[in-house]
Amino acid sequence: NKKKGKNIANKFRKVFTEEVKSKLRELENKRIFYILGVIGCYVAIVLIIFFCIYFAQSFENTKETKSMSEFLCFSVAVLSFTSYLIVKKYKKRAKEITLPVMVKCLGDFNLVYGKSDEDKKYISNSVLFPPFNTFSLDDRIEGTYKNLPVDISEVSISNVSGSGKNRSERIFFRGIFLKVPLNKSTKGITIIKSKGCCPSKIKGLTIKLEDPEFMKKFNVTSTDQIEARYLITTAFMERLLKIAAKKIGKISVSFENGYVNIAVDTKFSEYYNFQFLEKDWFEISILKAATDIKNYREVLREIEIIISLIDTLKLEQNIGM
Protein backbone atom coordinates (compact mmCIF):
# COMPACT_ATOMS: atom_id res chain seq x y z
CA ASN A 1 0.00 0.00 0.00
CA LYS A 2 2.86 2.38 0.81
CA LYS A 3 4.44 1.62 -2.56
CA LYS A 4 1.14 2.18 -4.32
CA GLY A 5 0.61 5.46 -2.47
CA LYS A 6 4.09 6.61 -3.44
CA ASN A 7 3.45 5.79 -7.10
CA ILE A 8 0.21 7.78 -7.03
CA ALA A 9 1.96 10.74 -5.38
CA ASN A 10 4.75 10.65 -7.99
CA LYS A 11 2.22 10.51 -10.82
CA PHE A 12 0.31 13.48 -9.40
CA ARG A 13 3.53 15.45 -8.88
CA LYS A 14 4.43 14.98 -12.55
CA VAL A 15 0.99 16.00 -13.83
CA PHE A 16 0.78 18.88 -11.35
CA THR A 17 4.10 20.33 -12.52
CA GLU A 18 3.42 19.86 -16.22
CA GLU A 19 -0.29 20.68 -16.50
CA VAL A 20 -1.96 21.97 -13.35
CA LYS A 21 0.42 24.51 -11.82
CA SER A 22 0.14 26.96 -14.73
CA LYS A 23 -3.68 26.96 -14.39
CA LEU A 24 -3.42 27.62 -10.66
CA ARG A 25 -1.21 30.70 -11.06
CA GLU A 26 -4.18 32.85 -12.04
CA LEU A 27 -6.08 31.66 -8.96
CA GLU A 28 -3.05 32.33 -6.75
CA ASN A 29 -2.88 35.90 -8.08
CA LYS A 30 -6.48 36.41 -6.98
CA ARG A 31 -6.14 34.63 -3.63
CA ILE A 32 -5.11 37.82 -1.79
CA PHE A 33 -8.36 39.49 -2.92
CA TYR A 34 -10.38 36.55 -1.58
CA ILE A 35 -8.56 36.84 1.76
CA LEU A 36 -9.08 40.62 1.86
CA GLY A 37 -12.77 40.07 1.17
CA VAL A 38 -13.03 37.73 4.18
CA ILE A 39 -11.04 40.12 6.40
CA GLY A 40 -13.28 42.98 5.27
CA CYS A 41 -16.40 41.06 6.33
CA TYR A 42 -15.04 40.42 9.82
CA VAL A 43 -13.77 43.97 10.23
CA ALA A 44 -17.28 45.18 9.32
CA ILE A 45 -18.75 42.81 11.93
CA VAL A 46 -16.47 44.22 14.64
CA LEU A 47 -17.30 47.83 13.65
CA ILE A 48 -21.04 47.12 13.67
CA ILE A 49 -20.80 45.54 17.13
CA PHE A 50 -18.95 48.59 18.50
CA PHE A 51 -21.45 50.88 16.75
CA CYS A 52 -24.38 49.06 18.35
CA ILE A 53 -22.78 49.06 21.81
CA TYR A 54 -22.01 52.78 21.57
CA PHE A 55 -25.48 53.87 20.46
CA ALA A 56 -27.35 51.37 22.67
CA GLN A 57 -26.29 53.40 25.71
CA SER A 58 -28.42 56.32 24.54
CA PHE A 59 -31.60 54.30 23.96
CA GLU A 60 -34.40 55.06 26.34
CA ASN A 61 -36.93 52.37 25.44
CA THR A 62 -36.92 48.65 24.75
CA LYS A 63 -38.32 49.11 21.22
CA GLU A 64 -35.19 50.91 20.07
CA THR A 65 -32.99 48.34 21.81
CA LYS A 66 -34.88 45.51 20.12
CA SER A 67 -34.50 47.13 16.70
CA MET A 68 -30.78 47.57 17.26
CA SER A 69 -30.43 43.92 18.34
CA GLU A 70 -32.27 42.75 15.23
CA PHE A 71 -30.04 44.94 13.05
CA LEU A 72 -26.94 43.52 14.74
CA CYS A 73 -28.04 39.90 14.33
CA PHE A 74 -29.01 40.45 10.69
CA SER A 75 -25.74 42.23 9.85
CA VAL A 76 -23.55 39.58 11.52
CA ALA A 77 -25.46 36.78 9.78
CA VAL A 78 -25.19 38.41 6.33
CA LEU A 79 -21.50 39.27 6.66
CA SER A 80 -20.61 35.84 8.08
CA PHE A 81 -22.43 34.13 5.23
CA THR A 82 -20.73 36.43 2.71
CA SER A 83 -17.28 35.51 4.05
CA TYR A 84 -18.28 31.83 3.87
CA LEU A 85 -19.30 32.24 0.21
CA ILE A 86 -16.01 33.99 -0.64
CA VAL A 87 -13.95 31.12 0.83
CA LYS A 88 -16.26 28.55 -0.76
CA LYS A 89 -15.84 30.15 -4.18
CA TYR A 90 -12.04 30.04 -3.88
CA LYS A 91 -12.01 26.40 -2.75
CA LYS A 92 -14.45 25.40 -5.47
CA ARG A 93 -12.26 26.94 -8.17
CA ALA A 94 -9.15 25.20 -6.82
CA LYS A 95 -11.08 21.93 -6.69
CA GLU A 96 -12.32 22.30 -10.27
CA ILE A 97 -8.72 22.62 -11.48
CA THR A 98 -7.05 19.92 -9.39
CA LEU A 99 -9.59 17.24 -8.42
CA PRO A 100 -10.22 15.87 -11.94
CA VAL A 101 -6.45 15.37 -12.29
CA MET A 102 -6.17 13.74 -8.86
CA VAL A 103 -8.88 11.17 -9.50
CA LYS A 104 -7.28 10.31 -12.85
CA CYS A 105 -4.04 9.52 -11.00
CA LEU A 106 -5.85 6.78 -9.06
CA GLY A 107 -7.38 5.11 -12.09
CA ASP A 108 -10.15 5.43 -14.63
CA PHE A 109 -12.21 7.99 -12.68
CA ASN A 110 -14.07 11.17 -13.56
CA LEU A 111 -15.38 14.03 -11.45
CA VAL A 112 -19.11 14.57 -11.95
CA TYR A 113 -20.57 17.97 -11.07
CA GLY A 114 -24.02 18.34 -9.60
CA LYS A 115 -26.52 15.72 -8.56
CA SER A 116 -29.12 13.88 -10.56
CA ASP A 117 -32.57 12.70 -9.56
CA GLU A 118 -31.25 9.16 -10.00
CA ASP A 119 -28.50 9.75 -7.40
CA LYS A 120 -30.97 11.15 -4.89
CA LYS A 121 -33.46 8.38 -5.53
CA TYR A 122 -30.86 5.64 -5.08
CA ILE A 123 -29.47 7.08 -1.84
CA SER A 124 -32.91 7.92 -0.43
CA ASN A 125 -34.07 4.36 -1.18
CA SER A 126 -31.02 2.81 0.48
CA VAL A 127 -31.88 0.98 3.69
CA LEU A 128 -28.81 2.54 5.36
CA PHE A 129 -30.66 5.77 6.14
CA PRO A 130 -33.98 6.62 7.78
CA PRO A 131 -36.49 8.74 5.81
CA PHE A 132 -35.20 12.30 5.29
CA ASN A 133 -36.30 15.51 3.58
CA THR A 134 -32.99 17.30 2.99
CA PHE A 135 -30.22 15.96 0.78
CA SER A 136 -27.07 17.59 -0.54
CA LEU A 137 -24.36 16.21 -2.79
CA ASP A 138 -21.14 18.19 -3.03
CA ASP A 139 -18.86 16.00 -5.14
CA ARG A 140 -19.31 12.80 -7.07
CA ILE A 141 -16.62 10.59 -8.55
CA GLU A 142 -17.42 7.72 -10.87
CA GLY A 143 -15.31 5.32 -12.86
CA THR A 144 -13.82 1.85 -12.95
CA TYR A 145 -11.47 0.31 -10.41
CA LYS A 146 -10.24 -3.31 -10.67
CA ASN A 147 -12.87 -3.87 -13.37
CA LEU A 148 -15.62 -2.69 -11.02
CA PRO A 149 -17.87 0.32 -11.77
CA VAL A 150 -17.51 2.56 -8.73
CA ASP A 151 -19.62 5.53 -7.65
CA ILE A 152 -18.39 7.78 -4.81
CA SER A 153 -20.48 10.66 -3.46
CA GLU A 154 -19.97 13.22 -0.71
CA VAL A 155 -23.41 13.61 0.80
CA SER A 156 -25.26 15.15 3.70
CA ILE A 157 -28.63 13.79 4.82
CA SER A 158 -30.91 15.38 7.39
CA ASN A 159 -34.44 16.22 8.41
CA VAL A 160 -35.36 19.91 8.56
CA SER A 161 -38.47 21.08 10.33
CA GLY A 162 -39.98 24.50 11.04
CA SER A 163 -38.79 27.81 9.65
CA GLY A 164 -37.18 31.03 10.81
CA LYS A 165 -36.44 31.01 14.53
CA ASN A 166 -38.27 27.69 14.88
CA ARG A 167 -36.17 25.98 12.21
CA SER A 168 -34.33 22.88 13.41
CA GLU A 169 -32.19 20.33 11.61
CA ARG A 170 -31.37 16.77 12.62
CA ILE A 171 -28.34 15.53 10.69
CA PHE A 172 -28.50 11.79 10.06
CA PHE A 173 -25.36 11.47 7.97
CA ARG A 174 -22.51 13.57 6.64
CA GLY A 175 -19.71 11.88 4.79
CA ILE A 176 -18.89 9.55 1.90
CA PHE A 177 -21.24 7.10 0.18
CA LEU A 178 -19.60 4.40 -1.93
CA LYS A 179 -21.61 2.21 -4.32
CA VAL A 180 -20.12 -0.92 -5.89
CA PRO A 181 -21.85 -3.81 -7.73
CA LEU A 182 -22.04 -6.99 -5.67
CA ASN A 183 -20.45 -10.08 -7.21
CA LYS A 184 -22.80 -12.34 -5.32
CA SER A 185 -26.51 -12.79 -6.00
CA THR A 186 -28.73 -11.96 -3.01
CA LYS A 187 -32.43 -12.20 -2.25
CA GLY A 188 -32.57 -10.40 1.08
CA ILE A 189 -31.11 -7.25 2.58
CA THR A 190 -28.24 -7.29 5.07
CA ILE A 191 -27.01 -4.26 7.02
CA ILE A 192 -23.85 -3.77 9.09
CA LYS A 193 -23.68 -0.60 11.18
CA SER A 194 -21.11 0.83 13.58
CA LYS A 195 -22.55 1.33 17.04
CA GLY A 196 -24.09 4.78 17.30
CA CYS A 197 -24.95 5.22 13.60
CA CYS A 198 -28.31 6.57 12.47
CA PRO A 199 -31.12 3.99 12.32
CA SER A 200 -31.85 1.97 9.18
CA LYS A 201 -35.06 1.97 7.16
CA ILE A 202 -35.77 -1.67 7.96
CA LYS A 203 -35.45 -3.50 11.25
CA GLY A 204 -34.77 -7.06 10.08
CA LEU A 205 -33.49 -9.87 12.25
CA THR A 206 -30.61 -9.21 14.63
CA ILE A 207 -27.71 -11.44 13.60
CA LYS A 208 -25.18 -12.68 16.16
CA LEU A 209 -21.83 -13.57 14.60
CA GLU A 210 -18.99 -15.60 16.05
CA ASP A 211 -16.43 -12.77 16.29
CA PRO A 212 -16.90 -11.02 19.68
CA GLU A 213 -14.66 -8.08 18.70
CA PHE A 214 -16.74 -7.50 15.58
CA MET A 215 -19.98 -7.63 17.54
CA LYS A 216 -18.63 -5.03 20.00
CA LYS A 217 -18.18 -2.51 17.19
CA PHE A 218 -21.03 -3.38 14.80
CA ASN A 219 -24.72 -4.23 14.78
CA VAL A 220 -25.86 -6.66 12.07
CA THR A 221 -29.43 -7.04 10.85
CA SER A 222 -30.84 -8.94 7.89
CA THR A 223 -34.07 -10.09 6.28
CA ASP A 224 -32.35 -13.45 5.62
CA GLN A 225 -30.18 -14.89 8.40
CA ILE A 226 -28.67 -17.66 6.24
CA GLU A 227 -27.73 -15.22 3.47
CA ALA A 228 -26.22 -12.78 6.00
CA ARG A 229 -23.85 -15.47 7.30
CA TYR A 230 -22.97 -16.37 3.71
CA LEU A 231 -22.07 -12.75 2.95
CA ILE A 232 -20.33 -11.79 6.20
CA THR A 233 -17.51 -14.27 6.38
CA THR A 234 -14.70 -14.30 8.95
CA ALA A 235 -12.37 -12.72 6.38
CA PHE A 236 -14.88 -9.94 5.66
CA MET A 237 -15.26 -9.17 9.37
CA GLU A 238 -11.48 -8.97 9.80
CA ARG A 239 -11.21 -6.52 6.89
CA LEU A 240 -14.02 -4.33 8.15
CA LEU A 241 -12.41 -4.21 11.60
CA LYS A 242 -9.17 -3.11 9.92
CA ILE A 243 -11.02 -0.18 8.32
CA ALA A 244 -12.71 0.70 11.63
CA ALA A 245 -9.28 0.82 13.30
CA LYS A 246 -8.31 3.74 11.04
CA LYS A 247 -10.98 5.83 12.84
CA ILE A 248 -11.99 7.72 9.71
CA GLY A 249 -15.63 7.69 10.85
CA LYS A 250 -18.51 5.37 11.66
CA ILE A 251 -18.99 2.78 8.93
CA SER A 252 -22.22 1.30 7.59
CA VAL A 253 -22.45 -1.40 4.92
CA SER A 254 -25.51 -2.75 3.15
CA PHE A 255 -25.97 -5.59 0.70
CA GLU A 256 -29.05 -4.64 -1.30
CA ASN A 257 -30.40 -4.69 -4.85
CA GLY A 258 -27.22 -6.22 -6.27
CA TYR A 259 -24.89 -3.60 -4.74
CA VAL A 260 -22.61 -3.14 -1.78
CA ASN A 261 -23.16 0.30 -0.29
CA ILE A 262 -20.55 1.68 2.11
CA ALA A 263 -21.29 4.84 4.07
CA VAL A 264 -18.57 6.51 6.15
CA ASP A 265 -20.08 9.07 8.52
CA THR A 266 -17.19 11.46 9.10
CA LYS A 267 -19.01 13.46 11.78
CA PHE A 268 -17.45 10.89 14.11
CA SER A 269 -13.94 10.91 12.63
CA GLU A 270 -11.03 10.66 15.04
CA TYR A 271 -8.37 10.31 12.35
CA TYR A 272 -5.46 12.48 13.47
CA ASN A 273 -4.72 14.23 10.19
CA PHE A 274 -8.25 15.04 9.09
CA GLN A 275 -10.64 17.72 10.26
CA PHE A 276 -13.85 16.49 8.67
CA LEU A 277 -16.06 18.61 10.90
CA GLU A 278 -14.20 21.76 9.92
CA LYS A 279 -14.14 21.35 6.14
CA ASP A 280 -15.57 19.40 3.26
CA TRP A 281 -13.70 16.58 1.61
CA PHE A 282 -11.25 17.38 -1.19
CA GLU A 283 -10.85 21.07 -0.28
CA ILE A 284 -7.66 23.06 0.28
CA SER A 285 -6.96 25.90 2.69
CA ILE A 286 -7.27 29.48 1.47
CA LEU A 287 -4.34 30.38 3.73
CA LYS A 288 -1.86 28.33 1.68
CA ALA A 289 -0.57 29.07 -1.81
CA ALA A 290 -2.73 27.59 -4.56
CA THR A 291 0.38 26.67 -6.54
CA ASP A 292 2.04 24.78 -3.64
CA ILE A 293 1.73 21.04 -4.25
CA LYS A 294 1.96 20.40 -0.48
CA ASN A 295 -1.47 22.01 -0.23
CA TYR A 296 -2.97 19.00 -2.03
CA ARG A 297 -1.35 16.11 -0.16
CA GLU A 298 -4.25 15.76 2.29
CA VAL A 299 -6.78 15.86 -0.55
CA LEU A 300 -4.91 13.11 -2.39
CA ARG A 301 -4.80 11.05 0.79
CA GLU A 302 -8.54 11.47 1.30
CA ILE A 303 -9.18 10.01 -2.15
CA GLU A 304 -6.75 7.16 -1.49
CA ILE A 305 -8.58 6.29 1.75
CA ILE A 306 -11.89 5.97 -0.09
CA ILE A 307 -10.42 3.76 -2.81
CA SER A 308 -8.67 1.65 -0.15
CA LEU A 309 -12.12 0.55 1.08
CA ILE A 310 -12.45 -1.50 -2.10
CA ASP A 311 -8.93 -2.91 -1.69
CA THR A 312 -9.35 -3.78 1.97
CA LEU A 313 -12.76 -5.39 1.60
CA LYS A 314 -11.70 -7.07 -1.68
CA LEU A 315 -15.04 -6.24 -3.27
CA GLU A 316 -13.79 -7.30 -6.69
CA GLN A 317 -13.67 -10.95 -5.60
CA ASN A 318 -16.50 -13.33 -6.37
CA ILE A 319 -15.98 -15.54 -3.33
CA GLY A 320 -14.26 -15.46 0.04
CA MET A 321 -15.38 -12.00 1.05
C-alpha positions in Angstrom: 0.0 0.0 0.0 2.9 2.4 0.8 4.4 1.6 -2.6 1.1 2.2 -4.3 0.6 5.5 -2.5 4.1 6.6 -3.4 3.5 5.8 -7.1 0.2 7.8 -7.0 2.0 10.7 -5.4 4.7 10.7 -8.0 2.2 10.5 -10.8 0.3 13.5 -9.4 3.5 15.5 -8.9 4.4 15.0 -12.5 1.0 16.0 -13.8 0.8 18.9 -11.3 4.1 20.3 -12.5 3.4 19.9 -16.2 -0.3 20.7 -16.5 -2.0 22.0 -13.3 0.4 24.5 -11.8 0.1 27.0 -14.7 -3.7 27.0 -14.4 -3.4 27.6 -10.7 -1.2 30.7 -11.1 -4.2 32.9 -12.0 -6.1 31.7 -9.0 -3.1 32.3 -6.7 -2.9 35.9 -8.1 -6.5 36.4 -7.0 -6.1 34.6 -3.6 -5.1 37.8 -1.8 -8.4 39.5 -2.9 -10.4 36.5 -1.6 -8.6 36.8 1.8 -9.1 40.6 1.9 -12.8 40.1 1.2 -13.0 37.7 4.2 -11.0 40.1 6.4 -13.3 43.0 5.3 -16.4 41.1 6.3 -15.0 40.4 9.8 -13.8 44.0 10.2 -17.3 45.2 9.3 -18.8 42.8 11.9 -16.5 44.2 14.6 -17.3 47.8 13.7 -21.0 47.1 13.7 -20.8 45.5 17.1 -19.0 48.6 18.5 -21.5 50.9 16.7 -24.4 49.1 18.4 -22.8 49.1 21.8 -22.0 52.8 21.6 -25.5 53.9 20.5 -27.3 51.4 22.7 -26.3 53.4 25.7 -28.4 56.3 24.5 -31.6 54.3 24.0 -34.4 55.1 26.3 -36.9 52.4 25.4 -36.9 48.6 24.7 -38.3 49.1 21.2 -35.2 50.9 20.1 -33.0 48.3 21.8 -34.9 45.5 20.1 -34.5 47.1 16.7 -30.8 47.6 17.3 -30.4 43.9 18.3 -32.3 42.8 15.2 -30.0 44.9 13.0 -26.9 43.5 14.7 -28.0 39.9 14.3 -29.0 40.4 10.7 -25.7 42.2 9.8 -23.6 39.6 11.5 -25.5 36.8 9.8 -25.2 38.4 6.3 -21.5 39.3 6.7 -20.6 35.8 8.1 -22.4 34.1 5.2 -20.7 36.4 2.7 -17.3 35.5 4.1 -18.3 31.8 3.9 -19.3 32.2 0.2 -16.0 34.0 -0.6 -14.0 31.1 0.8 -16.3 28.6 -0.8 -15.8 30.2 -4.2 -12.0 30.0 -3.9 -12.0 26.4 -2.7 -14.5 25.4 -5.5 -12.3 26.9 -8.2 -9.1 25.2 -6.8 -11.1 21.9 -6.7 -12.3 22.3 -10.3 -8.7 22.6 -11.5 -7.0 19.9 -9.4 -9.6 17.2 -8.4 -10.2 15.9 -11.9 -6.5 15.4 -12.3 -6.2 13.7 -8.9 -8.9 11.2 -9.5 -7.3 10.3 -12.8 -4.0 9.5 -11.0 -5.9 6.8 -9.1 -7.4 5.1 -12.1 -10.2 5.4 -14.6 -12.2 8.0 -12.7 -14.1 11.2 -13.6 -15.4 14.0 -11.4 -19.1 14.6 -11.9 -20.6 18.0 -11.1 -24.0 18.3 -9.6 -26.5 15.7 -8.6 -29.1 13.9 -10.6 -32.6 12.7 -9.6 -31.2 9.2 -10.0 -28.5 9.7 -7.4 -31.0 11.1 -4.9 -33.5 8.4 -5.5 -30.9 5.6 -5.1 -29.5 7.1 -1.8 -32.9 7.9 -0.4 -34.1 4.4 -1.2 -31.0 2.8 0.5 -31.9 1.0 3.7 -28.8 2.5 5.4 -30.7 5.8 6.1 -34.0 6.6 7.8 -36.5 8.7 5.8 -35.2 12.3 5.3 -36.3 15.5 3.6 -33.0 17.3 3.0 -30.2 16.0 0.8 -27.1 17.6 -0.5 -24.4 16.2 -2.8 -21.1 18.2 -3.0 -18.9 16.0 -5.1 -19.3 12.8 -7.1 -16.6 10.6 -8.5 -17.4 7.7 -10.9 -15.3 5.3 -12.9 -13.8 1.9 -12.9 -11.5 0.3 -10.4 -10.2 -3.3 -10.7 -12.9 -3.9 -13.4 -15.6 -2.7 -11.0 -17.9 0.3 -11.8 -17.5 2.6 -8.7 -19.6 5.5 -7.6 -18.4 7.8 -4.8 -20.5 10.7 -3.5 -20.0 13.2 -0.7 -23.4 13.6 0.8 -25.3 15.2 3.7 -28.6 13.8 4.8 -30.9 15.4 7.4 -34.4 16.2 8.4 -35.4 19.9 8.6 -38.5 21.1 10.3 -40.0 24.5 11.0 -38.8 27.8 9.6 -37.2 31.0 10.8 -36.4 31.0 14.5 -38.3 27.7 14.9 -36.2 26.0 12.2 -34.3 22.9 13.4 -32.2 20.3 11.6 -31.4 16.8 12.6 -28.3 15.5 10.7 -28.5 11.8 10.1 -25.4 11.5 8.0 -22.5 13.6 6.6 -19.7 11.9 4.8 -18.9 9.5 1.9 -21.2 7.1 0.2 -19.6 4.4 -1.9 -21.6 2.2 -4.3 -20.1 -0.9 -5.9 -21.8 -3.8 -7.7 -22.0 -7.0 -5.7 -20.5 -10.1 -7.2 -22.8 -12.3 -5.3 -26.5 -12.8 -6.0 -28.7 -12.0 -3.0 -32.4 -12.2 -2.2 -32.6 -10.4 1.1 -31.1 -7.2 2.6 -28.2 -7.3 5.1 -27.0 -4.3 7.0 -23.8 -3.8 9.1 -23.7 -0.6 11.2 -21.1 0.8 13.6 -22.5 1.3 17.0 -24.1 4.8 17.3 -24.9 5.2 13.6 -28.3 6.6 12.5 -31.1 4.0 12.3 -31.8 2.0 9.2 -35.1 2.0 7.2 -35.8 -1.7 8.0 -35.5 -3.5 11.3 -34.8 -7.1 10.1 -33.5 -9.9 12.3 -30.6 -9.2 14.6 -27.7 -11.4 13.6 -25.2 -12.7 16.2 -21.8 -13.6 14.6 -19.0 -15.6 16.1 -16.4 -12.8 16.3 -16.9 -11.0 19.7 -14.7 -8.1 18.7 -16.7 -7.5 15.6 -20.0 -7.6 17.5 -18.6 -5.0 20.0 -18.2 -2.5 17.2 -21.0 -3.4 14.8 -24.7 -4.2 14.8 -25.9 -6.7 12.1 -29.4 -7.0 10.8 -30.8 -8.9 7.9 -34.1 -10.1 6.3 -32.4 -13.4 5.6 -30.2 -14.9 8.4 -28.7 -17.7 6.2 -27.7 -15.2 3.5 -26.2 -12.8 6.0 -23.8 -15.5 7.3 -23.0 -16.4 3.7 -22.1 -12.8 2.9 -20.3 -11.8 6.2 -17.5 -14.3 6.4 -14.7 -14.3 8.9 -12.4 -12.7 6.4 -14.9 -9.9 5.7 -15.3 -9.2 9.4 -11.5 -9.0 9.8 -11.2 -6.5 6.9 -14.0 -4.3 8.2 -12.4 -4.2 11.6 -9.2 -3.1 9.9 -11.0 -0.2 8.3 -12.7 0.7 11.6 -9.3 0.8 13.3 -8.3 3.7 11.0 -11.0 5.8 12.8 -12.0 7.7 9.7 -15.6 7.7 10.8 -18.5 5.4 11.7 -19.0 2.8 8.9 -22.2 1.3 7.6 -22.5 -1.4 4.9 -25.5 -2.8 3.2 -26.0 -5.6 0.7 -29.1 -4.6 -1.3 -30.4 -4.7 -4.9 -27.2 -6.2 -6.3 -24.9 -3.6 -4.7 -22.6 -3.1 -1.8 -23.2 0.3 -0.3 -20.6 1.7 2.1 -21.3 4.8 4.1 -18.6 6.5 6.1 -20.1 9.1 8.5 -17.2 11.5 9.1 -19.0 13.5 11.8 -17.5 10.9 14.1 -13.9 10.9 12.6 -11.0 10.7 15.0 -8.4 10.3 12.4 -5.5 12.5 13.5 -4.7 14.2 10.2 -8.2 15.0 9.1 -10.6 17.7 10.3 -13.8 16.5 8.7 -16.1 18.6 10.9 -14.2 21.8 9.9 -14.1 21.3 6.1 -15.6 19.4 3.3 -13.7 16.6 1.6 -11.2 17.4 -1.2 -10.8 21.1 -0.3 -7.7 23.1 0.3 -7.0 25.9 2.7 -7.3 29.5 1.5 -4.3 30.4 3.7 -1.9 28.3 1.7 -0.6 29.1 -1.8 -2.7 27.6 -4.6 0.4 26.7 -6.5 2.0 24.8 -3.6 1.7 21.0 -4.3 2.0 20.4 -0.5 -1.5 22.0 -0.2 -3.0 19.0 -2.0 -1.4 16.1 -0.2 -4.2 15.8 2.3 -6.8 15.9 -0.5 -4.9 13.1 -2.4 -4.8 11.1 0.8 -8.5 11.5 1.3 -9.2 10.0 -2.2 -6.7 7.2 -1.5 -8.6 6.3 1.7 -11.9 6.0 -0.1 -10.4 3.8 -2.8 -8.7 1.7 -0.1 -12.1 0.6 1.1 -12.5 -1.5 -2.1 -8.9 -2.9 -1.7 -9.3 -3.8 2.0 -12.8 -5.4 1.6 -11.7 -7.1 -1.7 -15.0 -6.2 -3.3 -13.8 -7.3 -6.7 -13.7 -10.9 -5.6 -16.5 -13.3 -6.4 -16.0 -15.5 -3.3 -14.3 -15.5 0.0 -15.4 -12.0 1.0 
